[in-house]
Amino acid sequence: MMLLRKKESLKRVLERMCRRYFCSSTHRGAKKSDVNDLSCVRNIGILAHIDAGKTTTTERMLYYSGKIRVMGEVHEGNTVTDYMEQERDRGITITSAAVTFQWMKHKFNLIDTPGHIDFTMEVEQALHVMDGAVVVLDASAGVEAQTLTVWRQADNYELPRIVYANKMDRTDASLELCKSTLSSKLGVRTLPLQIPFKSGGKLKGIVDVVEKQKCVWGGESGELCNRVPLTETDGEIWELTMKTREELAGDLADMDDKLGDIVLGLDSVEHLSQQDIYDAVRRVTVSQKGVPLLCGSSYKNVGVQLLMDSIVHYLPSPLENSRQQFLTECFKDNLSAKAFKIVHDKQRGGAISFLRLYRRKITKGQSIHNLKQPGSEQIGKLMVALADDYEEVPEVLSGNVAAVTGLKNVNTGDLITTSTAAANSARKYLMNKKKFTSEQIDEVFGVGVQVPDPVFFCSVEPASLKFQAPMEAALKELQRENPSLQVSFNSETGQTVLGGMGELHLEVIKQRLTSEYKVEVDLGPLQIAYKEYLLNPAQHTLEVKHRIGGVLHAMTLMMSVKPVGEDEKFELLTMDKHPEYAPNLNTVTPRQIMLLKQGINSGLQHGPLLGSPVVGASFKLHRLELKRGTSESIFISGAAQCTQKLLQESGTAILEPVMSLEIVSDDNTISPILSDLSNRRAVIKNIGVRGNCKTISALAPLSELLGYSKYLRILSSGLASFTIEFHDYERVSTDQQAKVIQEVGGLM
């Protein structure tokens, strides 16, 4: 078995060496961009629901741009951006991958992102540094569950988007379905720039609505795109093209004042020039008033070159990115860059940090300062990336993406600059000129990263003592790469505990430990990430006296706690302003308040029912007396003890994670599926139609969905599929709470 693994690994290495190398500038007409012209740079991401064809589309882009000479296929496990062993074995994207290539004298820094909900954190990290995005749809399904998630994420970063309806070669593909679901589910105004044309049910090509041309692909791998002007003799396709073009022009005139003025001076929108339409589409796209809708079939090599053309024409350059402008204003002539991805590569000296440069270039060996850390670090190698292959370069210019080695203290989400002085200067500018507070500065700089709460926990143990230290080191690296992985130590059980976003997430972590790090581990049973919420107000006074080495450490702490509503804004800790307590609290220092909050947060991590985190609790400090010389650790520990006492006196109840579920199946299996969902405490939100299939949208507790994939396959004879994503935490009933306590108690 070990020999087989080594042979397979060697095969993949040789395969990459043979097919991934940088092509000459003359290959397939690829031309160098003007590297000094930021208007010729496109920092984009590929976003989609799982299996919509992101990675296949990316592979075609690399091929047609001349970056690679041979196209890989997802089902063959040899694509450039799905380079991890887990990705190739499973046929899905697990980690985002950055690639740099050129098209139409423009440089593309492209990030291929995962489509599975368990790895949505990878998408979130990548969105930080994009200027625009391509959202890929499966044309037979339209907007799906994860499409909604990535679209909302892109909305948070105000990213202009293009939609690419892929898989148009399928018999059930429908551009109208894509348009209608974009409108009904996302409220998007689409700008259909292309329509497919078929013959005998087979996709023959794409019609360019603006140019009124048929585009037909030829050559061995679709590298040739032949354009044929449409005429009235083309019958139905001519009429559909003219109708679509007229509607497009009308919609654009409504959304774009400049084009509206041009239309007013014309007898008919038919007389609009192609350039006027192109310019209007770009303005509408960049302002996010509308979204261009393209179509094609990446697997059949149809439409990808037109998609790349559209990225050049319609998506913004770094010069149009408001964040780039803001950081330029703050850091002036100093470097500013954002770390958005960390990977570990032993052959290249350890951690590789991916940086998006917002201001100034970065050079090999340069010293940098992390806004979250004191001091400076020196960059080792400076590279541009092709997934897990790299090319060393002497410098990378502003607005681009760089991969660097040598940074030990930089994590995902960190903002870096030239020096401590540059960081202080930027902060001073915002405080003095913009009147920002320190908290607001951290927020606008995006220092750190918001990590979602895990929905699953499980213990992890090394197979033998010799794997203990390697396991701890490997988990540290994996957590740095993937911030949504939580690693903690349970002092009561003596176990290391992993927290993850789903079953697949934790499976992949285990297999990476085994295959990449050669660490044999065992995972314990999956546990749901429950939370607890406060029921009643309570008050408690804690007195602590400890003598350590002849020194008396003593404190008296009086606090109260009250529950707060779900949507109610509140502070974790407030001061009692009653005259009885004010004189005492006036002597409390900011340092003591900070330590008190640390103790409260520590106490909130373990509720009295399940030992789960407690939410929705607001504390009030009434009295604090500290004997001089009392250690900070005893103070923090006392605050945690007082918090635990308050939680016990208040009482808590359980919140459980509820998931949003979408099931697609044929009409014959819908009834048993619905019946089964009712037994799983599910709430049916909608039953719809998608082609020849039915869709069910529902909300169901995560605890009822363990192993659901296997059960659904049996129930539907393999005809149904489903997607799942976190929706919210909801209170459980009294009966269900007793059941949860019994089940969790049996696992603890």
C-alpha positions in Angstrom: 0.0 0.0 0.0 2.8 2.4 0.9 4.6 1.6 -2.4 1.4 2.3 -4.3 1.0 5.7 -2.6 4.6 6.6 -3.4 4.1 5.6 -7.1 0.9 7.7 -7.3 2.6 10.7 -5.7 5.6 10.4 -8.1 3.2 10.1 -11.0 1.5 13.4 -10.0 4.8 15.2 -9.5 6.0 14.1 -13.0 2.7 15.0 -14.5 2.9 18.5 -13.1 6.5 18.9 -14.3 5.6 17.8 -17.8 2.5 20.0 -18.2 3.0 23.0 -16.0 5.6 25.4 -17.2 5.6 29.0 -18.4 5.0 29.4 -22.1 6.8 31.8 -24.4 5.1 35.1 -25.2 4.5 33.9 -28.8 2.5 30.8 -27.8 -1.1 31.2 -29.2 -0.6 34.9 -29.6 -0.1 35.7 -25.9 1.2 39.2 -25.5 2.9 40.9 -22.5 0.9 43.4 -20.7 2.3 46.8 -19.7 3.4 45.9 -16.2 3.5 49.5 -15.2 -0.1 50.2 -16.2 -2.5 49.4 -13.4 -5.4 49.8 -15.7 -4.3 46.6 -17.4 -4.5 44.5 -14.3 -7.6 42.4 -13.3 -7.7 40.9 -9.8 -10.7 38.6 -10.0 -12.2 35.5 -8.3 -14.2 32.6 -9.6 -17.2 31.9 -7.4 -19.9 29.3 -7.7 -21.9 26.5 -6.2 -20.2 23.1 -6.0 -19.9 21.4 -9.4 -20.9 24.4 -11.5 -17.6 24.2 -13.4 -15.3 26.8 -11.7 -12.1 24.8 -12.0 -12.8 23.6 -15.5 -13.4 27.2 -16.6 -10.1 28.3 -14.9 -8.2 25.5 -16.6 -9.5 26.7 -20.0 -8.5 30.2 -19.2 -4.9 29.1 -18.5 -4.8 27.1 -21.7 -6.2 29.7 -24.0 -4.0 32.4 -22.5 -0.9 30.3 -23.2 0.0 29.7 -19.6 -0.2 25.9 -19.9 0.1 23.7 -23.1 -2.2 20.9 -22.0 -5.6 21.2 -20.5 -6.3 19.1 -17.4 -9.7 17.7 -16.4 -11.3 17.6 -12.9 -12.4 14.0 -13.3 -8.9 13.0 -14.3 -7.4 14.7 -11.3 -4.8 16.7 -13.2 -6.0 20.4 -13.2 -3.6 23.2 -12.2 -5.7 24.8 -9.5 -6.9 21.6 -7.8 -3.4 20.6 -6.8 -4.0 19.0 -3.4 -4.2 15.2 -3.2 -7.6 15.6 -1.4 -9.0 17.8 -4.2 -7.9 15.4 -6.9 -9.2 12.3 -5.1 -12.6 13.9 -4.4 -13.0 16.0 -7.6 -13.8 19.2 -5.6 -12.0 22.4 -4.7 -11.0 22.6 -1.1 -8.6 25.5 -0.9 -8.4 28.7 -3.0 -5.6 28.8 -5.6 -4.1 31.9 -7.1 -2.8 32.0 -10.7 -1.3 34.8 -12.8 -1.6 34.9 -16.6 -2.1 37.4 -19.5 -4.9 37.9 -21.9 -5.4 40.8 -24.5 -2.4 42.7 -23.1 -3.9 42.5 -19.6 -2.5 40.7 -16.5 -5.1 38.5 -14.7 -4.5 37.6 -11.0 -7.2 35.0 -10.7 -8.3 33.1 -7.6 -10.2 29.9 -8.0 -12.3 29.3 -4.8 -14.1 26.3 -3.3 -17.8 25.7 -3.9 -18.5 23.5 -0.9 -20.1 25.2 2.1 -17.6 23.6 4.5 -14.8 25.7 2.9 -16.7 29.0 2.6 -14.0 30.7 4.8 -11.5 30.2 1.9 -14.0 32.2 -0.2 -14.3 35.0 2.4 -10.5 35.4 2.6 -10.2 35.7 -1.1 -13.0 38.2 -1.5 -11.0 40.6 0.7 -8.5 41.1 -2.2 -10.6 40.9 -5.4 -11.5 43.9 -7.5 -14.2 41.9 -9.3 -15.6 38.4 -9.7 -17.1 35.9 -12.1 -20.0 33.9 -10.7 -20.4 30.6 -12.5 -23.8 29.0 -12.7 -24.8 25.5 -13.8 -27.2 26.5 -16.6 -29.5 23.5 -15.8 -29.9 24.6 -12.2 -29.6 28.4 -12.2 -29.0 30.0 -8.8 -28.3 27.3 -6.2 -27.8 27.3 -2.4 -24.1 28.1 -2.3 -24.5 30.7 -5.1 -26.7 32.6 -2.7 -24.0 32.4 -0.1 -21.1 33.6 -2.3 -23.3 36.3 -3.8 -24.1 37.7 -0.3 -20.4 37.5 0.5 -19.5 39.4 -2.6 -22.2 42.0 -1.7 -20.4 42.6 1.6 -17.3 43.7 -0.4 -19.2 45.6 -3.1 -17.6 43.6 -5.8 -18.7 44.1 -9.5 -19.6 40.8 -11.0 -20.1 38.9 -14.3 -22.3 35.9 -14.4 -21.3 33.0 -16.6 -24.0 30.4 -17.3 -21.9 27.2 -17.8 -22.9 23.8 -19.1 -25.1 25.1 -21.9 -24.4 21.9 -23.8 -26.8 20.0 -21.5 -30.2 19.2 -22.9 -31.9 20.8 -19.8 -29.8 23.9 -19.8 -31.8 27.1 -19.8 -30.6 30.7 -20.0 -34.1 31.9 -19.1 -33.8 29.8 -15.9 -30.6 31.6 -15.0 -32.1 35.0 -15.7 -35.3 34.3 -13.7 -33.5 32.8 -10.6 -31.0 35.7 -10.6 -33.9 38.1 -10.5 -36.1 36.2 -8.1 -33.5 34.9 -5.6 -30.9 37.7 -5.8 -32.9 40.7 -7.0 -30.3 41.1 -9.8 -30.9 43.0 -13.1 -29.2 40.9 -15.8 -27.7 42.2 -19.0 -27.8 39.2 -21.4 -24.9 39.9 -23.8 -25.0 36.4 -25.3 -27.5 33.7 -26.2 -26.7 30.1 -27.1 -27.7 28.5 -30.4 -28.3 24.8 -30.9 -29.1 22.5 -33.7 -30.7 19.1 -33.2 -30.5 19.7 -29.4 -26.7 20.1 -29.5 -24.9 23.3 -28.6 -23.3 24.7 -31.8 -22.0 28.1 -30.6 -22.8 31.4 -28.9 -24.4 34.5 -30.4 -22.8 37.8 -29.5 -25.9 40.0 -29.0 -24.0 43.3 -29.2 -22.0 42.5 -32.4 -24.9 40.5 -33.9 -22.5 37.7 -34.7 -22.5 33.9 -34.4 -19.4 32.5 -32.7 -18.4 29.0 -33.5 -15.4 27.2 -32.0 -13.0 25.0 -33.9 -9.5 23.6 -33.6 -8.3 20.6 -31.6 -9.2 22.2 -28.3 -11.5 25.1 -29.1 -8.7 27.5 -29.5 -10.2 29.0 -32.7 -13.3 31.2 -32.5 -14.9 31.9 -35.9 -17.3 34.9 -36.0 -20.0 35.0 -38.6 -22.3 38.0 -39.0 -26.0 37.3 -38.5 -28.5 38.3 -41.2 -32.2 38.1 -41.6 -31.8 34.8 -43.5 -30.9 33.2 -40.1 -34.6 33.3 -39.2 -35.4 32.6 -35.6 -31.9 33.2 -34.2 -31.8 36.6 -36.0 -35.2 37.6 -34.5 -34.2 36.5 -31.0 -30.9 38.3 -31.2 -32.6 41.6 -32.3 -35.2 41.3 -29.6 -32.6 40.6 -27.0 -30.4 43.5 -28.2 -33.4 45.9 -28.1 -34.3 44.9 -24.6 -30.6 45.1 -23.5 -30.3 48.7 -24.9 -33.6 49.7 -23.2 -32.5 48.3 -19.8 -29.1 50.0 -20.1 -30.7 53.3 -21.0 -32.8 53.0 -17.8 -29.7 52.2 -15.7 -27.1 54.6 -17.3 -27.9 58.3 -17.8 -25.2 58.8 -20.3 -26.6 56.1 -22.6 -30.1 57.4 -21.9 -29.1 60.8 -23.3 -27.7 59.1 -26.4 -30.8 57.1 -27.0 -33.0 60.2 -26.8 -31.1 61.6 -29.8 -31.7 58.5 -31.9 -34.7 57.4 -33.9 -34.3 53.8 -32.5 -32.1 51.9 -30.1 -31.2 49.7 -33.2 -28.9 52.6 -34.2 -26.9 52.4 -31.0 -23.2 51.7 -31.8 -21.5 48.7 -30.3 -19.0 51.0 -28.5 -21.8 52.9 -26.8 -23.3 49.6 -25.6 -20.0 48.3 -24.4 -19.2 51.6 -22.5 -22.6 51.6 -20.9 -22.3 47.9 -19.8 -19.0 48.7 -18.1 -20.4 51.7 -16.3 -23.4 49.7 -15.1 -21.3 46.7 -14.1 -18.7 48.8 -12.1 -21.5 50.7 -10.4 -23.2 47.4 -9.6 -26.5 48.5 -11.1 -26.6 45.5 -13.3 -24.7 42.2 -14.1 -23.6 41.0 -17.6 -24.9 37.5 -18.3 -22.7 35.4 -20.5 -23.0 31.7 -21.5 -21.0 28.8 -22.7 -19.8 25.3 -22.0 -16.3 25.2 -20.6 -16.0 21.4 -20.7 -16.9 21.5 -24.5 -14.5 24.5 -25.0 -17.2 26.9 -25.9 -17.4 30.5 -24.7 -14.3 30.8 -22.5 -12.4 33.3 -24.6 -15.4 35.6 -24.8 -15.6 35.4 -21.0 -12.0 36.5 -20.7 -12.7 39.3 -23.2 -15.6 40.4 -20.9 -13.4 40.4 -17.8 -11.1 42.9 -19.6 -14.0 45.0 -20.9 -16.3 45.1 -17.9 -14.6 44.3 -14.6 -12.6 47.1 -12.9 -8.9 47.5 -12.5 -7.2 48.2 -9.1 -7.4 51.9 -9.9 -11.2 51.7 -9.6 -11.1 49.8 -6.2 -12.2 52.1 -3.4 -10.1 50.1 -0.9 -7.0 50.7 -3.0 -7.7 54.4 -3.1 -8.4 54.5 0.7 -5.1 52.7 1.6 -3.2 54.8 -0.9 -4.5 57.9 0.9 -3.6 56.5 4.4 -0.2 55.1 3.7 0.9 57.6 1.0 4.3 56.6 -0.2 4.6 53.5 2.0 3.8 49.9 1.2 0.3 48.6 2.1 -0.6 44.9 1.5 -3.1 42.4 2.7 -2.3 38.7 3.5 -5.2 36.6 2.3 -3.8 33.1 2.2 -1.1 31.0 3.9 0.2 27.6 2.6 3.1 25.5 3.8 5.7 24.1 1.4 8.7 22.4 2.8 10.5 22.5 -0.5 10.3 26.3 -0.5 11.3 26.9 3.2 8.0 26.6 5.0 5.1 29.1 5.0 4.2 31.0 1.8 2.2 34.1 2.4 0.0 35.4 -0.4 -0.3 39.2 -0.5 -2.5 41.6 -2.4 -0.5 44.8 -2.9 -2.5 48.0 -2.5 0.3 50.6 -2.4 3.9 50.5 -3.6 5.8 47.6 -5.0 7.4 44.9 -2.9 11.0 43.5 -3.5 12.9 40.4 -2.6 14.5 40.7 0.8 12.4 43.7 1.8 11.7 44.4 5.5 8.0 44.7 6.4 5.9 45.5 9.5 2.7 43.7 10.4 0.1 46.1 12.0 -0.8 43.3 14.5 2.7 42.5 15.6 5.6 44.5 17.0 8.9 44.8 15.1 9.6 43.8 11.5 10.3 40.7 9.4 12.3 40.2 6.3 10.9 38.7 3.1 12.7 35.7 1.7 11.7 34.6 -1.8 9.4 36.8 -3.8 7.2 34.9 -6.4 4.2 35.0 -8.6 2.0 31.9 -8.4 0.5 29.3 -10.7 -1.4 27.3 -8.0 1.3 25.3 -6.3 4.0 26.2 -8.8 5.9 29.5 -8.5 8.2 31.8 -10.5 10.7 33.9 -8.5 10.8 37.5 -9.5 12.8 40.5 -8.2 9.7 42.7 -7.6 5.9 42.8 -7.7 4.2 46.1 -8.4 1.3 47.8 -6.7 -2.2 46.4 -7.5 -0.9 42.8 -8.0 -0.7 39.6 -6.1 2.6 38.3 -4.7 3.7 35.1 -2.9 6.5 35.5 -0.3 8.4 33.3 2.1 10.1 34.1 5.3 7.2 35.7 7.2 6.7 33.7 10.4 4.3 36.1 12.2 1.9 37.0 9.4 -1.5 35.4 9.4 -4.5 35.5 7.1 -6.2 39.0 7.2 -3.1 40.9 8.4 -2.3 44.2 6.9 1.4 44.9 6.4 3.4 48.1 5.6 7.0 49.3 5.4 7.7 50.0 9.0 6.3 50.8 12.4 6.7 54.5 11.6 4.6 54.0 8.4 1.9 52.3 10.4 1.8 55.0 13.1 1.7 57.7 10.4 -1.3 56.1 8.8 -3.1 55.7 12.1 -2.3 59.4 13.0 -3.7 60.5 9.7 -7.0 58.7 10.3 -7.2 60.0 13.9 -6.4 63.6 13.0 -7.9 64.1 9.5 -10.8 61.6 9.7 -11.5 61.7 13.4 -11.5 57.9 13.6 -11.3 56.1 17.0 -8.7 53.3 17.5 -11.4 50.6 17.1 -12.6 52.2 13.9 -9.1 52.3 12.5 -8.7 48.5 13.2 -12.0 48.0 11.5 -11.3 50.0 8.3 -7.8 48.5 8.0 -9.5 45.1 8.2 -6.9 43.9 10.8 -7.5 40.3 11.5 -10.2 38.1 10.1 -13.8 37.2 11.3 -13.9 33.5 11.9 -17.3 31.8 11.8 -18.3 29.6 14.8 -17.8 25.9 14.1 -20.8 23.7 13.8 -19.1 20.4 14.7 -16.5 19.3 17.3 -14.6 16.1 17.7 -11.6 14.9 19.6 -8.3 14.0 17.8 -5.7 11.7 19.3 -2.4 10.4 17.9 -2.3 6.7 17.1 0.7 6.4 19.4 2.8 8.7 21.6 5.5 9.2 18.9 2.9 11.1 16.8 1.9 13.5 19.6 4.5 16.3 18.9 4.2 16.0 15.1 0.4 16.1 15.4 0.5 19.3 17.4 3.0 20.9 15.0 0.8 19.9 12.0 -2.4 21.2 13.5 -0.6 24.5 14.2 0.2 24.8 10.5 -3.2 23.7 9.3 -4.9 26.2 11.6 -2.7 29.0 10.3 -3.7 28.0 6.7 -7.4 27.6 7.6 -8.6 30.0 10.4 -12.0 28.3 10.4 -10.3 25.2 12.0 -10.4 25.6 15.7 -7.9 23.7 17.9 -8.3 23.6 21.6 -7.3 21.5 24.6 -9.9 20.1 27.0 -8.2 20.1 30.4 -10.9 17.9 31.9 -10.5 15.0 29.4 -6.9 15.7 28.4 -7.9 15.6 24.7 -7.2 17.9 21.8 -10.5 19.1 20.3 -11.1 20.1 16.7 -13.9 22.5 15.7 -14.9 22.6 12.0 -17.5 23.9 9.6 -18.9 20.4 8.6 -18.3 16.7 8.4 -16.3 17.1 5.2 -14.1 19.8 6.7 -13.0 17.5 9.6 -12.6 14.5 7.3 -10.2 16.5 5.1 -8.2 17.7 8.1 -7.8 14.1 9.2 -6.7 12.9 5.8 -4.3 15.8 5.4 -2.7 14.9 8.7 -2.3 11.3 7.5 -1.3 11.9 3.8 0.7 15.2 3.9 2.1 15.1 7.4 2.4 11.3 7.8 0.8 11.5 11.3 -1.6 8.7 12.2 -4.6 10.0 14.2 -8.0 8.9 15.3 -11.0 11.2 15.4 -13.7 10.8 18.1 -17.4 10.9 17.4 -18.8 14.2 15.9 -20.4 16.5 18.4 -22.8 19.3 17.5 -21.6 22.8 18.4 -24.5 23.8 20.7 -24.6 27.1 22.6 -26.4 28.1 25.8 -28.3 31.3 26.5 -29.1 33.0 29.7 -32.6 32.7 31.3 -32.7 35.0 34.3 -30.8 37.9 35.9 -28.5 37.1 38.8 -26.0 38.7 41.2 -23.0 37.3 43.0 -20.1 38.4 45.2 -16.9 36.4 45.1 -14.1 36.7 47.6 -10.7 35.1 46.8 -7.7 34.7 49.1 -4.6 32.8 48.0 -1.2 32.8 49.7 1.6 32.0 47.3 5.2 32.1 48.5 4.4 34.2 51.5 2.5 36.8 49.4 -1.3 37.2 50.0 -3.3 37.6 46.8 -6.9 38.8 47.6 -9.8 40.2 45.7 -13.5 40.9 46.2 -15.6 41.0 43.1 -19.3 41.9 42.9 -21.1 41.5 39.5 -24.5 40.9 38.1 -25.7 39.5 34.8 -28.8 39.9 32.7 -30.0 38.2 29.5 -30.3 40.3 26.4 -32.5 39.9 23.3 -31.4 38.2 20.1 -31.2 41.4 18.1 -30.4 43.8 21.0 -27.1 45.6 21.0 -25.3 45.4 24.3 -21.9 45.8 25.9 -20.2 42.9 27.6 -19.4 44.9 30.7 -20.8 48.1 32.1 -20.2 50.0 35.4 -22.9 50.5 38.1 -23.3 54.3 38.4 -25.3 54.1 41.6 -23.9 56.5 44.2 -23.3 53.5 46.6 -20.8 52.0 44.2 -19.4 55.0 42.2 -16.6 55.9 44.7 -15.2 52.4 44.5 -15.5 52.0 40.7 -13.8 55.4 40.1 -10.5 53.8 41.2 -10.8 50.9 38.7 -8.2 51.3 35.9 -8.6 50.5 32.2 -6.1 47.7 32.6 -8.2 46.1 35.3 -11.3 46.4 33.1 -9.5 44.7 30.2 -8.4 41.8 32.5 -11.9 41.6 34.0 -13.3 41.2 30.4 -10.8 38.4 29.7 -12.0 36.5 32.8 -15.7 37.0 31.8 -15.0 35.7 28.3 -13.2 32.7 29.7 -16.1 31.9 32.0 -18.6 32.3 29.2 -16.9 29.5 27.2 -18.4 26.7 29.4 -22.1 26.9 30.2 -23.6 24.9 33.2 -25.7 22.6 31.0 -23.4 21.2 28.3 -20.1 23.1 28.8 -21.0 25.0 25.6 -20.3 28.8 25.0 -22.9 31.1 26.5 -24.3 34.0 24.4 -26.6 36.9 25.1 -25.2 37.9 28.5 -24.5 41.4 29.7 -22.5 41.9 32.9 -22.5 44.9 35.3 -19.6 45.6 37.7 -20.8 46.8 41.2 -17.6 46.5 43.3 -14.0 45.6 42.9 -11.4 45.4 45.6 -7.9 44.2 44.8 -5.1 43.8 47.4 -1.9 45.4 46.2 0.4 42.8 44.7 -2.4 40.4 43.6 -1.3 38.8 40.4 -3.2 39.4 37.1 -3.6 35.6 36.6 -5.5 35.3 39.9 -7.6 38.3 39.0 -8.6 36.8 35.7 -9.2 33.4 37.3 -11.4 35.1 39.9 -13.4 36.9 37.2 -14.0 33.6 35.4 -15.1 31.9 38.7 -17.5 34.7 39.4 -18.9 34.4 35.8 -19.4 30.7 36.3 -21.3 31.3 39.6 -23.5 33.8 37.9 -24.4 31.5 35.0 -25.3 28.7 37.5 -27.6 31.0 39.5 -29.1 32.5 36.3 -29.7 29.2 34.6 -29.3 28.6 30.9 -31.1 26.8 28.1 -29.8 25.3 24.8 -29.5 26.8 21.3 -28.9 24.4 18.5 -27.5 25.1 15.0 -30.2 25.0 12.3 -29.2 24.4 8.7 -30.7 25.6 5.4 -31.3 22.6 3.2 -32.0 22.3 -0.5 -33.0 19.0 -2.0 -33.3 18.2 -5.7 -35.1 15.0 -6.8 -37.5 13.6 -9.3 -41.3 13.8 -8.8 -41.6 10.2 -7.7 -39.4 10.5 -4.6 -40.6 13.9 -3.3 -43.4 12.4 -1.0 -41.1 10.0 0.9 -38.5 12.8 1.2 -41.0 15.2 2.7 -42.3 12.6 5.0 -38.8 11.9 6.3 -38.1 15.6 6.7 -41.1 16.0 9.0 -39.6 13.3 11.2 -36.4 15.3 11.4 -38.1 18.4 12.8 -37.7 20.2 9.5 -39.7 23.3 8.4 -40.5 23.3 4.7 -40.0 26.7 3.2 -40.7 26.1 -0.4 -41.3 23.4 -3.0 -40.4 24.4 -6.6 -39.7 23.1 -10.0 -36.4 23.0 -11.8 -36.6 21.5 -15.3 -37.8 17.9 -14.8 -37.0 17.9 -11.1 -38.6 19.2 -7.9 -36.7 21.2 -5.3 -37.4 21.4 -1.6 -36.1 24.3 0.5 -36.2 23.6 4.2 -34.7 24.4 7.6 -33.7 21.5 9.8 -31.6 21.1 13.0 -28.1 19.9 12.3 -28.4 17.1 14.9 -31.1 15.6 12.6 -29.0 15.6 9.5 -26.0 13.5 10.6 -25.5 10.9 7.9 -28.3 12.4 5.8 -26.4 12.0 2.5 -26.3 8.2 2.8 -30.0 8.0 3.9 -31.2 10.3 1.1 -29.4 8.2 -1.4 -31.2 5.1 -0.2 -34.5 6.9 0.0 -34.3 8.2 -3.5 -32.5 5.2 -5.1 -29.6 7.6 -5.8 -31.7 10.1 -7.7 -31.7 13.0 -5.2 -29.0 15.4 -4.2 -28.8 18.0 -1.5 -26.8 21.0 -0.3 -26.6 22.4 3.2 -25.4 25.5 4.8 -25.6 27.1 8.3 -28.7 29.2 8.8 -28.9 30.3 12.5 -29.0 29.1 16.1 -32.5 28.4 17.5 -33.9 27.5 20.9 -34.7 23.8 21.5 -37.9 22.7 23.2 -37.8 21.4 26.8 -38.3 17.8 25.7 -35.5 18.1 23.1 -33.2 19.8 25.6 -33.4 16.8 27.9 -32.6 14.5 25.0 -29.6 16.7 24.0 -28.2 16.8 27.6 -28.5 13.0 27.7 -26.8 12.5 24.3 -24.0 15.0 24.9 -23.4 13.7 28.4 -22.8 10.3 26.9 -20.1 11.6 24.6 -18.3 13.7 27.1 
